[in-house]
């Protein structure tokens, strides 16, 4: 299916080919095809997929393409929406609609020795660690997908410093509490809500070398003289306020994009349609400028929370409708527990996040 899409940088009308992409895996094994030298982006590995026909939805195209290329019937498998990638190859512009599908043990057993697809293309199952490490040469548009795949099923959010105001030394209390209560190997959004807390975050990461951190963009934690060298900081976070301020600035000066040129991937917070549209715009611009991608959005609040009892909850239905608008993976936040991961997936998300129920 082809659609007309307005290019935000040039304001010209371009034709985009919509493609369904299936990131098929069984546990830590991922299925890749290999493009022949004569094909567009030839001599590269790729995820299974193909062009969506005019009469099809993205999921219908996904099911058909996987069946035609591999013989695997994924009609009854859960398709987890990762996102959409608008990419300009110069000679071709595509919108990749990307879904992650885990096959069953029975399906994997049946197809694990598959060397060639039904269309004659080479197929191979590869280890997740090698795939994410870049050992397989993929088309440029696929590299953002690898960043998306690194998101965990759950993300822990720290308490703000104000939660420890009653302590004689709130910063020390914040540090000690999170040192003791963050689960092993967790991704952690360091939501301190205060300036000048770089040293506290640095100390926590030194104490907990097993965790990965998402840090507030205003703290400039990605500078070379800080803790980025230890590879624990994997993303910067933008609040919805920061995101909308950026979007407003772009509207006034269309060619001024340098304000958010952080060298780290971004995770942004969204609460409504306008902020999701701004996040999509930011993701597109960063892709065009070959900057690290927007790897996810915190979409909140799904349910009422103790910290913001007066903020109306979206509820799963409204949350799902908003999640469908996003061009990147969506993380549920607000009144959730780790046990609600499957519920988030069924409503279009990839992960859940929170404070109380995510700290041991």
C-alpha positions as CSV (number, residue, x, y, z in Angstrom):
1,X,0.0,0.0,0.0
2,X,1.3,3.5,-0.8
3,X,0.3,6.6,1.0
4,X,1.0,10.3,0.6
5,X,3.0,11.7,3.5
6,X,4.2,15.2,4.1
7,X,7.9,15.5,4.9
8,X,8.2,17.8,7.9
9,X,11.6,19.0,6.9
10,X,11.0,19.9,3.2
11,X,7.2,20.3,3.1
12,X,7.1,18.2,-0.1
13,X,4.7,15.3,-0.8
14,X,6.4,12.0,-1.0
15,X,5.2,8.4,-1.7
16,X,5.8,6.0,1.1
17,X,5.8,2.2,0.8
18,X,4.2,0.6,3.9
19,X,6.0,-2.6,5.0
20,X,5.1,-5.0,7.7
21,X,8.1,-6.3,9.6
22,X,8.0,-9.4,11.8
23,X,10.7,-9.6,14.5
24,X,10.2,-13.4,15.0
25,X,11.9,-15.0,18.0
26,X,11.8,-18.0,20.3
27,X,13.3,-17.0,23.7
28,X,16.7,-15.7,22.8
29,X,16.8,-17.0,19.2
30,X,15.8,-14.5,16.4
31,X,14.9,-15.4,12.8
32,X,16.7,-13.4,10.0
33,X,16.5,-13.6,6.3
34,X,19.4,-12.6,3.9
35,X,18.8,-10.4,0.9
36,X,20.4,-11.4,-2.4
37,X,23.0,-9.0,-3.9
38,X,20.5,-8.1,-6.7
39,X,17.9,-6.8,-4.3
40,X,17.5,-3.3,-2.8
41,X,19.8,-3.2,0.2
42,X,21.3,-6.5,-0.9
43,X,23.9,-8.6,0.9
44,X,22.3,-7.7,4.2
45,X,20.4,-9.6,6.8
46,X,16.8,-8.5,7.5
47,X,13.8,-9.4,9.6
48,X,11.0,-11.2,7.8
49,X,8.3,-9.0,6.2
50,X,7.1,-7.3,3.1
51,X,4.8,-4.8,1.5
52,X,1.3,-4.3,3.0
53,X,-1.4,-4.7,0.3
54,X,-4.0,-2.0,-0.2
55,X,-6.9,-4.0,1.3
56,X,-4.9,-5.2,4.4
57,X,-4.2,-3.9,7.9
58,X,-0.6,-4.0,9.1
59,X,-1.3,-7.2,11.1
60,X,-3.0,-8.9,8.2
61,X,-0.1,-8.1,6.0
62,X,2.3,-9.3,8.7
63,X,0.5,-12.7,8.9
64,X,0.4,-13.1,5.1
65,X,4.0,-12.2,4.5
66,X,5.4,-14.5,7.3
67,X,3.4,-17.4,5.9
68,X,4.5,-16.7,2.3
69,X,8.1,-16.3,3.2
70,X,8.6,-18.9,5.9
71,X,5.5,-21.1,6.1
72,X,5.1,-20.2,9.8
73,X,1.4,-19.4,10.7
74,X,1.5,-16.6,13.3
75,X,-2.3,-15.9,13.1
76,X,-2.7,-17.1,16.7
77,X,0.6,-15.6,18.1
78,X,0.6,-12.3,20.0
79,X,2.0,-9.5,17.8
80,X,3.6,-6.9,20.0
81,X,3.7,-3.5,18.3
82,X,7.2,-2.0,18.6
83,X,6.7,1.0,16.4
84,X,6.8,2.6,12.9
85,X,10.0,3.8,11.1
86,X,9.8,6.3,8.3
87,X,13.1,6.0,6.4
88,X,14.5,7.6,3.3
89,X,16.9,5.4,1.4
90,X,17.4,8.0,-1.3
91,X,16.0,5.7,-4.0
92,X,13.1,4.5,-1.9
93,X,11.1,5.8,1.1
94,X,9.5,3.3,3.4
95,X,7.3,3.1,6.5
96,X,8.2,0.0,8.4
97,X,5.4,-1.1,10.8
98,X,7.3,-3.3,13.2
99,X,5.9,-6.1,15.4
100,X,7.7,-8.6,17.7
101,X,6.3,-12.1,17.6
102,X,7.4,-15.0,19.8
103,X,6.7,-18.4,18.3
104,X,5.7,-21.3,20.4
105,X,8.1,-24.2,21.4
106,X,6.3,-26.4,18.9
107,X,6.7,-23.8,16.1
108,X,10.3,-23.3,16.9
109,X,11.0,-27.1,16.9
110,X,9.3,-27.4,13.5
111,X,11.2,-24.5,11.9
112,X,14.5,-24.2,13.8
113,X,16.4,-26.0,11.0
114,X,14.9,-23.9,8.3
115,X,17.7,-22.8,6.0
116,X,15.7,-21.4,3.1
117,X,12.4,-19.7,2.9
118,X,9.5,-20.5,0.5
119,X,10.7,-17.8,-1.8
120,X,14.3,-19.2,-2.0
121,X,15.8,-16.7,0.4
122,X,18.3,-17.8,3.0
123,X,17.0,-18.0,6.6
124,X,18.9,-18.3,9.9
125,X,18.3,-18.3,13.6
126,X,20.7,-16.1,15.5
127,X,21.5,-15.4,19.2
128,X,20.0,-12.3,20.6
129,X,23.3,-11.1,22.2
130,X,25.0,-11.3,18.8
131,X,22.1,-9.6,17.0
132,X,22.0,-6.7,19.4
133,X,25.8,-6.4,19.4
134,X,25.6,-5.6,15.7
135,X,27.2,-8.8,14.4
136,X,24.7,-9.0,11.5
137,X,24.7,-6.3,8.8
138,X,21.2,-4.9,8.6
139,X,19.7,-2.2,6.5
140,X,20.0,1.2,8.1
141,X,16.3,1.4,9.0
142,X,16.5,-1.9,11.0
143,X,19.2,-0.6,13.4
144,X,16.6,1.4,15.4
145,X,14.7,-1.9,15.8
146,X,17.8,-3.3,17.6
147,X,17.7,-0.4,20.0
148,X,13.9,-1.0,20.7
149,X,14.6,-4.7,21.3
150,X,16.9,-3.8,24.2
151,X,14.0,-2.5,26.3
152,X,13.2,-4.7,29.2
153,X,9.7,-5.9,30.2
154,X,9.7,-3.6,33.3
155,X,11.4,-0.4,34.4
156,X,11.8,0.8,38.0
157,X,11.3,4.4,38.8
158,X,13.0,5.9,41.8
159,X,11.2,7.9,44.5
160,X,11.8,11.7,44.2
161,X,14.1,13.2,46.7
162,X,11.1,14.9,48.4
163,X,9.9,11.5,49.5
164,X,12.7,11.5,52.0
165,X,12.3,15.1,53.3
166,X,11.6,13.8,56.8
167,X,15.1,12.3,57.0
168,X,17.9,14.2,58.6
169,X,19.8,13.8,55.3
170,X,17.3,13.3,52.5
171,X,20.0,12.7,49.8
172,X,21.7,10.0,51.9
173,X,18.3,8.5,52.7
174,X,17.4,8.4,49.0
175,X,20.8,6.8,48.1
176,X,20.6,4.1,50.9
177,X,17.0,3.2,50.1
178,X,17.5,2.7,46.5
179,X,20.8,0.9,47.0
180,X,18.9,-1.7,49.1
181,X,15.6,-1.9,47.2
182,X,16.3,-1.9,43.4
183,X,16.1,-5.4,42.1
184,X,19.2,-7.0,40.4
185,X,19.9,-6.0,36.8
186,X,17.0,-3.5,36.6
187,X,16.6,-0.6,34.2
188,X,16.0,2.4,36.5
189,X,14.6,5.8,35.7
190,X,16.4,8.2,38.1
191,X,13.4,10.5,38.8
192,X,14.9,12.7,41.4
193,X,12.9,15.8,40.4
194,X,15.7,18.1,41.7
195,X,18.7,19.9,40.1
196,X,22.2,19.2,41.3
197,X,21.7,15.5,42.0
198,X,24.3,14.2,39.5
199,X,26.6,13.1,42.3
200,X,23.9,11.1,44.1
201,X,23.1,9.3,40.9
202,X,26.8,8.7,40.3
203,X,27.1,7.2,43.8
204,X,24.2,4.9,43.3
205,X,25.6,3.6,40.0
206,X,28.9,3.0,41.7
207,X,27.2,1.0,44.4
208,X,25.0,-0.9,42.0
209,X,27.1,-1.7,39.0
210,X,24.4,-4.2,37.9
211,X,21.7,-1.7,37.0
212,X,21.1,0.4,33.9
213,X,20.1,4.0,34.3
214,X,17.7,6.4,32.5
215,X,18.6,9.9,33.6
216,X,16.8,13.3,33.4
217,X,18.0,15.2,30.3
218,X,18.6,18.4,32.3
219,X,21.3,16.7,34.4
220,X,23.6,16.3,31.4
221,X,24.7,12.9,32.7
222,X,25.9,11.9,29.2
223,X,28.9,14.2,29.4
224,X,32.3,12.4,29.0
225,X,33.5,13.6,32.4
226,X,30.6,11.9,34.2
227,X,29.5,8.3,34.5
228,X,28.7,7.5,30.9
229,X,32.1,5.8,30.6
230,X,30.9,2.9,32.7
231,X,28.1,2.2,30.2
232,X,25.4,2.2,32.9
233,X,23.5,5.2,31.5
234,X,21.6,4.0,28.5
235,X,19.1,6.8,27.8
236,X,18.2,10.3,28.7
237,X,14.6,11.2,29.7
238,X,12.5,14.2,28.6
239,X,9.4,15.2,30.5
240,X,6.3,16.1,28.6
241,X,6.9,19.8,29.4
242,X,10.4,19.6,27.9
243,X,9.1,17.8,24.9
244,X,6.3,20.3,24.2
245,X,8.7,23.2,24.7
246,X,11.0,21.7,22.1
247,X,8.1,21.1,19.7
248,X,7.0,24.7,20.1
249,X,10.5,25.9,19.3
250,X,10.6,23.7,16.2
251,X,7.3,25.2,15.1
252,X,8.8,28.7,15.3
253,X,12.2,27.8,13.8
254,X,11.7,24.7,11.6
255,X,15.5,24.2,11.0
256,X,16.5,24.6,14.6
257,X,16.9,21.0,15.9
258,X,20.2,21.2,17.8
259,X,18.6,21.7,21.3
260,X,18.1,18.0,21.7
261,X,21.3,16.6,20.3
262,X,22.2,14.3,23.3
263,X,24.5,11.5,22.3
264,X,22.2,9.0,24.2
265,X,19.0,7.4,23.1
266,X,15.9,9.2,24.4
267,X,12.8,8.1,26.4
268,X,10.1,10.7,26.6
269,X,6.9,11.1,28.7
270,X,3.6,11.6,27.0
271,X,0.0,12.0,28.4
272,X,-2.1,12.9,25.3
273,X,-2.3,13.1,21.5
274,X,-0.3,16.3,21.2
275,X,2.6,15.0,23.1
276,X,2.6,11.7,21.2
277,X,2.6,13.7,17.9
278,X,5.6,15.7,19.2
279,X,7.4,12.5,20.2
280,X,6.9,11.1,16.7
281,X,8.2,14.3,15.2
282,X,11.3,14.2,17.5
283,X,11.9,10.5,16.6
284,X,11.7,11.3,12.8
285,X,14.1,14.2,13.1
286,X,16.7,12.3,15.1
287,X,16.5,9.4,12.6
288,X,17.1,11.9,9.7
289,X,20.0,13.5,11.6
290,X,21.5,10.0,12.4
291,X,21.3,10.7,16.1
292,X,20.5,7.9,18.6
293,X,16.8,7.1,18.4
294,X,13.8,7.7,20.7
295,X,13.6,4.2,22.1
296,X,10.3,4.5,24.0
297,X,7.7,6.6,25.7
298,X,6.3,6.5,29.2
299,X,2.5,6.8,28.6
300,X,0.7,7.7,31.8
301,X,-1.2,7.5,34.0
302,X,-2.9,4.2,33.1
303,X,-4.5,4.0,36.6
304,X,-4.7,6.4,39.6
305,X,-1.6,6.7,41.6
306,X,-0.8,7.6,45.2
307,X,1.6,10.3,44.2
308,X,-0.9,12.1,41.9
309,X,-4.4,11.1,43.2
310,X,-6.1,14.1,41.5
311,X,-4.8,13.2,38.0
312,X,-7.5,11.4,36.0
313,X,-6.5,7.9,34.9
314,X,-6.6,7.1,31.2
315,X,-7.8,3.5,31.7
316,X,-6.6,0.7,29.5
317,X,-8.9,1.5,26.5
318,X,-7.9,5.1,26.2
319,X,-4.3,4.2,26.9
320,X,-4.4,1.6,24.1
321,X,-5.9,4.2,21.6
322,X,-3.0,6.6,22.4
323,X,-0.4,3.9,22.3
324,X,-1.5,3.0,18.8
325,X,-0.6,6.5,17.6
326,X,3.1,6.2,18.8
327,X,5.9,5.5,16.3
328,X,8.0,4.0,19.0
329,X,7.6,1.4,21.8
330,X,5.2,2.4,24.6
331,X,5.7,1.8,28.3
332,X,2.8,1.8,30.7
333,X,3.2,3.9,33.8
334,X,0.9,4.9,36.6
335,X,-0.6,2.6,39.2
336,X,0.8,-0.6,37.7
337,X,2.7,-3.6,39.0
338,X,5.1,-5.9,37.2
339,X,2.3,-8.5,37.0
340,X,0.4,-6.2,34.6
341,X,3.0,-6.7,31.8
342,X,0.8,-9.0,29.8
343,X,-2.1,-6.6,30.1
344,X,0.1,-3.8,28.7
345,X,1.1,-6.0,25.8
346,X,-2.5,-6.9,25.0
347,X,-3.2,-3.1,24.8
348,X,-0.3,-2.2,22.5
349,X,2.6,-1.7,25.0
350,X,6.0,-3.4,25.4
351,X,6.7,-2.8,29.1
352,X,5.4,-1.5,32.4
353,X,7.1,0.9,34.8
354,X,6.5,2.1,38.4
355,X,7.8,2.9,41.8
356,X,6.3,1.1,44.8
357,X,5.6,-2.3,43.3
358,X,8.8,-2.4,41.3
359,X,11.1,-2.0,44.3
360,X,11.8,-5.1,46.4
